[in-house]
């Protein structure tokens, strides 16, 4: 049985660490702010990329829609899932005063990042065309998706390394440098991708391959910079290659959190794909209305992500130092802050959907569908934001089983419930209500799992 230590009672002999003693909410806000800026910047890149792909024509725009779920999957797995496992392991080691162990964990994390990138490279180069065909890709649309995918995923190692090494730094409590790096990567991606894709500044127009090359170039430069920064000894966790030896326990410490966490983004992508497939049977207007609504939902995820990623090193260091009570208080504070922030926006668009919908369409049918989506799903956004944030906090405690099962419950509810509603020709608003209900189930189930799961050794 674990007995909680006093809230801020740092064990004797442990090094001074402000994340173990500083006030929780101000520290969370300080750590979350750089992440918010970086995530918003990354989201805007997706908007910019979609904009100049649209200039290439309808087929390239449809092609990126086929490739995007897999791009999103590799980003979510490397940054949020496996990245959370990396930050968790390093922060727990630092909280226990084991800096040498944290440094060795960082080197093992880099190996995992390389392997993760190689896995996506092999899978997408060998089976990308078949996957895009299963999603309905045909003719030139399929070719454009393959053109983009083949270039981008040939360098998936760079994407995984950037997110893995950024997670190493976040595990030490450094949020600024990873965020600044991601902003730099975003800017390079916009400039290089736009120039190569559209043939700007006298360059040849490479189309979709050029757009993908911009992203690949940006992440390669980001990986080189973060590697140099860690090796040079400028970080809070200088790396010592001379003391490195392969240790199975180090891989286990990272993978017991990261590998299980990878199920969550996979389920999230499946949820989107399944629900989109179901809604396609309700007509173009309904599908377009849902697309407008889900776009805002996607833009709100960075808020929950920012609070969640900020909570990982705080929770992990508290767990490593034996401060279980403080770790739990950090988790609930982060979850509450994320839920309130995302929930407030959800309530606003539920009451005044035109604030968002009018930015994209004036078509009466599409507007009505989008308004219906926000009326039913908007009030549930807060539960979704809370659940996403608590998922990250649970990574810090190395207890991710419950939140992953909560994500499974959401997937099953949307998949089975959506199929049943479609089979009985239910009106479209019932599916939007199902989305809202699934968000509530996800948030409350995640919170319940954290409340009932023992933390600590």
C-alpha positions in Angstrom: 0.0 0.0 0.0 1.3 3.4 -1.0 1.3 6.2 1.7 1.3 9.6 0.2 4.1 11.9 1.2 3.3 15.5 2.2 2.5 17.7 -0.7 5.9 19.4 -1.1 8.1 17.2 1.1 11.1 16.5 -1.1 13.1 13.5 0.0 16.4 14.1 1.7 19.4 14.1 -0.7 17.2 14.9 -3.7 18.5 17.9 -5.8 16.6 21.2 -5.6 14.0 21.3 -8.3 11.4 24.0 -8.7 8.9 21.7 -10.3 8.7 19.8 -7.0 8.0 22.8 -4.9 6.6 25.7 -6.9 2.9 26.6 -6.8 1.0 24.3 -9.2 -1.3 26.5 -11.3 1.2 29.3 -12.0 3.8 26.7 -12.9 1.4 24.9 -15.2 0.5 28.2 -17.0 4.1 29.1 -17.4 5.0 25.7 -18.9 1.8 25.5 -21.0 2.2 28.9 -22.7 5.1 28.0 -25.0 3.5 24.8 -26.0 0.3 26.6 -26.9 2.1 29.0 -29.2 4.0 26.1 -30.8 0.9 24.0 -31.3 -1.1 26.9 -32.7 1.8 27.5 -35.1 1.8 23.9 -36.2 -2.0 24.0 -36.8 -1.6 27.2 -38.9 0.9 25.3 -41.0 -1.8 22.7 -41.9 -4.1 25.6 -42.9 -1.3 27.2 -45.0 -0.4 23.9 -46.6 -4.0 23.2 -47.5 -4.3 26.7 -49.0 -1.4 26.3 -51.5 -2.2 22.7 -52.3 -5.7 24.0 -53.2 -3.9 26.2 -55.8 -2.6 23.1 -57.4 -6.1 21.8 -58.2 -8.9 19.7 -56.9 -7.1 16.4 -57.3 -4.1 17.4 -55.1 -6.6 18.7 -52.5 -8.4 15.4 -52.5 -5.1 13.6 -52.4 -3.9 15.4 -49.2 -7.2 14.4 -47.6 -6.3 10.8 -48.1 -2.7 11.2 -46.8 -3.5 13.5 -43.9 -4.8 10.8 -41.4 -1.5 9.0 -41.7 0.5 12.2 -41.4 -1.5 13.0 -38.3 -1.0 9.5 -36.9 2.8 9.7 -37.1 2.8 13.1 -35.5 0.4 12.0 -32.7 2.3 8.8 -32.0 5.8 10.4 -32.0 4.9 13.6 -30.1 2.0 12.8 -27.8 2.1 9.0 -27.3 5.7 7.8 -27.4 6.9 11.3 -26.7 4.8 11.2 -23.5 6.5 8.0 -22.5 9.9 9.6 -23.1 9.1 12.7 -21.0 7.5 10.5 -18.3 10.6 8.2 -17.9 13.1 11.1 -17.8 11.1 13.3 -15.4 10.6 10.3 -13.0 14.3 9.7 -13.0 15.1 13.3 -12.4 12.5 13.5 -9.6 14.2 10.6 -7.9 17.6 12.5 -8.3 19.0 10.0 -10.8 20.5 12.3 -13.5 22.7 9.6 -14.9 19.8 7.3 -15.5 17.9 10.2 -17.2 20.8 10.8 -19.6 20.9 7.2 -20.5 17.1 7.1 -21.0 17.5 10.0 -23.4 19.9 8.0 -25.6 17.6 5.0 -25.6 14.7 7.3 -26.5 16.6 8.5 -29.6 17.0 4.9 -30.7 13.2 4.4 -30.3 12.6 7.5 -32.3 14.8 6.2 -35.2 13.0 2.8 -35.1 9.6 4.4 -35.0 10.4 6.6 -38.0 11.8 3.6 -40.0 8.6 1.6 -39.2 6.4 4.4 -40.8 8.8 4.7 -43.8 8.6 1.0 -44.5 4.9 0.7 -44.0 3.9 3.7 -46.1 6.3 3.1 -48.9 5.2 -0.5 -49.2 1.5 -0.3 -48.5 0.6 3.4 -48.9 -1.0 3.0 -52.3 -3.2 0.1 -51.0 -4.2 2.1 -47.9 -5.2 5.2 -50.0 -7.2 2.9 -52.3 -9.1 1.5 -49.3 -10.1 5.0 -48.4 -11.5 5.5 -51.9 -8.5 7.0 -53.8 -8.8 6.5 -57.5 -7.0 7.8 -60.6 -5.1 11.1 -60.3 -6.3 11.6 -56.8 -4.6 8.4 -55.8 -1.4 9.4 -57.6 -1.3 12.8 -55.9 -1.7 11.1 -52.5 1.2 8.7 -53.3 3.4 11.5 -54.6 3.0 13.4 -51.3 3.3 10.3 -49.1 6.4 8.8 -50.9 8.5 11.9 -50.3 7.3 12.7 -46.8 7.5 9.2 -45.3 10.9 8.5 -46.9 12.2 10.8 -44.1 9.8 9.9 -41.3 12.8 9.4 -39.1 13.3 13.1 -39.0 9.7 13.7 -37.8 10.1 11.1 -35.1 13.5 12.4 -34.0 12.3 16.0 -33.7 9.3 15.0 -31.5 11.4 12.5 -29.5 14.2 14.9 -28.8 11.7 17.6 -28.0 10.1 15.2 -25.5 13.5 14.6 -23.9 13.8 18.3 -23.3 10.2 18.6 -22.0 11.0 15.8 -19.5 13.6 18.1 -17.9 11.0 20.9 -17.6 12.3 22.9 -20.6 9.3 23.8 -22.7 10.7 26.9 -24.4 13.4 25.4 -26.7 11.2 22.6 -28.0 8.4 25.1 -28.7 10.8 27.5 -30.4 12.2 24.7 -32.5 8.7 23.6 -33.6 7.9 27.2 -34.6 11.1 27.4 -36.6 10.2 24.1 -38.3 6.7 25.4 -39.1 8.1 28.6 -40.7 10.6 26.7 -42.8 7.9 24.2 -43.9 5.6 27.0 -45.1 8.4 28.8 -47.0 10.1 25.8 -48.6 7.0 23.8 -49.2 5.2 26.7 -50.8 8.2 27.6 -53.0 8.8 24.0 -54.2 5.2 23.1 -54.5 4.0 26.2 -56.4 7.3 27.0 -58.2 7.9 30.4 -56.5 11.0 32.5 -56.8 11.9 31.0 -60.1 12.1 27.5 -58.8 10.6 24.5 -60.8 7.0 23.6 -59.7 7.2 20.1 -58.1 3.6 20.0 -57.0 2.7 17.6 -54.2 6.2 16.2 -54.1 7.5 19.8 -53.5 5.0 20.4 -50.7 6.1 17.2 -49.0 9.8 18.1 -49.5 9.2 21.3 -47.6 8.0 19.4 -44.6 10.8 16.9 -44.9 13.4 19.6 -45.1 12.0 21.5 -42.1 11.9 18.4 -39.8 15.4 17.3 -41.0 16.9 20.7 -40.0 14.9 20.5 -36.7 16.3 17.1 -35.9 19.9 18.2 -36.6 19.5 21.3 -34.4 18.0 19.4 -31.4 20.6 16.6 -31.7 23.4 19.3 -31.7 21.8 21.1 -28.7 21.6 17.9 -26.6 25.1 16.7 -27.6 26.7 20.1 -27.1 25.9 20.0 -23.3 23.8 23.1 -23.5 20.6 21.4 -22.3 19.6 20.7 -18.7 20.5 17.0 -19.4 24.0 16.7 -21.0 24.5 13.4 -22.8 27.5 11.2 -22.3 28.0 8.8 -25.1 31.0 7.3 -23.5 28.9 5.9 -20.7 26.2 4.5 -22.9 25.4 0.8 -23.0 22.2 -0.9 -24.3 20.0 -1.7 -21.3 16.7 -3.5 -21.7 15.3 -1.9 -18.6 15.6 1.6 -20.2 13.6 0.6 -23.2 11.0 -1.0 -21.0 10.7 2.1 -18.8 9.8 4.2 -21.9 7.8 1.6 -23.8 5.5 0.6 -20.9 4.0 4.0 -21.2 4.7 5.0 -24.8 3.7 1.8 -26.5 0.4 1.6 -24.7 -0.2 5.3 -25.3 0.2 4.7 -29.1 -3.1 3.0 -29.1 -4.9 6.2 -28.2 -4.0 8.2 -31.4 -4.6 5.1 -33.5 -8.1 5.0 -32.0 -8.6 8.7 -32.5 -7.8 8.4 -36.2 -10.1 5.4 -36.5 -12.9 7.3 -34.8 -12.6 10.2 -37.4 -12.4 7.8 -40.4 -15.3 5.7 -39.3 -17.6 8.6 -38.4 -16.7 10.4 -41.7 -17.5 7.2 -43.6 -20.9 7.0 -41.8 -21.7 10.7 -42.4 -20.9 10.4 -46.1 -24.2 8.5 -46.5 -26.1 11.5 -45.2 -25.2 13.7 -48.1 -22.6 16.3 -49.0 -24.2 19.1 -47.0 -24.2 17.1 -43.7 -20.6 15.9 -44.4 -19.4 19.5 -45.1 -21.2 20.8 -42.0 -19.4 18.2 -39.9 -16.1 19.1 -41.5 -16.5 22.7 -40.5 -17.3 21.7 -36.9 -14.6 19.1 -36.6 -12.1 21.7 -37.9 -12.6 23.8 -34.8 -12.4 20.7 -32.7 -9.0 20.0 -34.2 -7.9 23.6 -33.5 -8.8 23.3 -29.9 -6.8 20.1 -29.3 -3.5 22.2 -28.9 -4.9 23.9 -25.8 -5.5 20.5 -24.1 -2.2 19.3 -25.5 -0.3 22.3 -24.1 -1.7 21.8 -20.5 -1.2 18.0 -20.8 2.4 18.1 -22.0 3.2 20.7 -19.3 1.8 18.4 -16.6 3.9 15.3 -17.7 7.2 16.5 -16.2 5.5 18.0 -13.1 3.6 14.7 -12.4 6.6 12.6 -13.4 9.1 14.4 -11.1 6.6 14.3 -8.2 6.1 10.6 -8.7 9.8 10.0 -8.9 10.3 12.0 -5.6 7.4 10.1 -3.9 5.1 13.1 -3.8 2.0 11.2 -4.9 -0.5 13.7 -3.4 1.2 16.6 -5.3 1.2 14.5 -8.5 -2.5 14.0 -8.3 -3.2 17.6 -7.5 -1.2 18.6 -10.6 -3.2 16.2 -12.8 -6.6 17.6 -11.6 -5.4 21.2 -11.9 -4.2 20.6 -15.4 -7.4 18.7 -16.4 -9.6 21.4 -14.9 -7.7 24.2 -16.7 -7.9 22.4 -20.0 -11.5 21.5 -19.6 -12.5 25.1 -18.7 -10.5 26.6 -21.5 -11.8 24.3 -24.2 -15.3 24.1 -22.7 -15.8 27.8 -22.8 -15.1 28.0 -26.5 -17.4 25.0 -27.0 -20.2 26.8 -25.2 -19.7 30.0 -27.2 -20.0 28.3 -30.6 -23.0 26.3 -29.3 -24.8 29.5 -28.6 -23.4 31.6 -31.5 -22.2 29.1 -34.2 -22.1 31.8 -36.8 -19.0 33.2 -35.2 -17.2 30.2 -36.7 -19.4 28.8 -39.5 -19.7 32.1 -41.4 -16.0 32.1 -41.9 -16.3 29.1 -44.2 -19.7 29.0 -45.9 -23.0 30.8 -46.5 -24.7 27.8 -48.0 -28.0 27.3 -46.0 -27.8 23.5 -45.9 -24.2 23.3 -44.9 -24.7 26.1 -42.3 -27.7 24.3 -40.8 -25.7 21.1 -40.5 -22.7 22.9 -38.9 -25.1 24.7 -36.5 -26.6 21.4 -35.5 -23.2 19.9 -34.8 -22.2 22.7 -32.5 -25.5 22.7 -30.7 -25.1 19.0 -29.8 -21.3 18.6 -29.6 -20.2 22.1 -28.5 -21.3 21.7 -24.8 -19.2 18.5 -24.6 -15.9 20.0 -25.8 -14.9 20.7 -22.2 -15.1 17.0 -21.3 -13.0 16.1 -24.4 -10.4 18.7 -23.4 -10.3 17.5 -19.8 -9.9 13.9 -21.0 -7.0 14.7 -23.4 -5.2 16.6 -20.7 -5.6 13.9 -18.1 -4.4 11.3 -20.6 -1.0 13.1 -20.7 -1.0 13.6 -16.9 -1.4 9.8 -16.5 1.7 9.3 -18.7 3.7 11.2 -16.1 2.5 8.7 -13.5 3.2 5.8 -15.9 -0.5 4.7 -15.5 -2.0 5.0 -19.0 -4.2 1.9 -19.1 -7.4 3.6 -17.9 -7.2 6.6 -20.3 -6.5 4.3 -23.3 -9.6 2.2 -22.4 -11.6 5.4 -22.2 -10.5 6.2 -25.7 -11.5 2.7 -26.7 -15.0 3.3 -25.2 -15.3 6.5 -27.3 -14.3 4.6 -30.5 -16.8 1.8 -29.9 -19.6 4.2 -29.0 -19.1 6.2 -32.2 -18.6 3.2 -34.4 -21.4 0.9 -33.2 -23.8 3.7 -32.3 -23.2 5.5 -35.6 -23.7 2.3 -37.6 -27.0 1.6 -35.7 -28.3 5.2 -36.2 -27.4 5.1 -39.9 -29.1 1.7 -40.3 -32.4 3.0 -38.9 -32.2 6.2 -41.1 -32.0 8.4 -38.0 -31.7 12.2 -38.6 -28.3 13.7 -38.8 -28.6 15.5 -35.5 -28.7 12.2 -33.6 -25.2 11.4 -34.9 -24.0 14.8 -33.7 -25.5 14.1 -30.4 -23.7 10.8 -30.4 -20.4 12.6 -31.0 -21.1 14.9 -28.0 -22.1 11.9 -25.8 -18.9 10.0 -26.8 -16.8 13.1 -25.7 -18.5 13.1 -22.3 -18.0 9.4 -21.9 -14.3 9.8 -22.8 -13.7 12.7 -20.4 -15.6 11.2 -17.4 -14.1 7.7 -18.0 -10.6 9.1 -18.1 -11.2 11.1 -14.9 -12.7 8.0 -13.2 -9.7 5.8 -14.2 -7.3 8.3 -12.7 -9.4 8.6 -9.5 -9.5 4.8 -9.0 -6.0 3.9 -10.2 -3.3 3.8 -7.5 -0.3 6.0 -8.3 3.2 5.6 -7.0 5.2 2.4 -6.4 
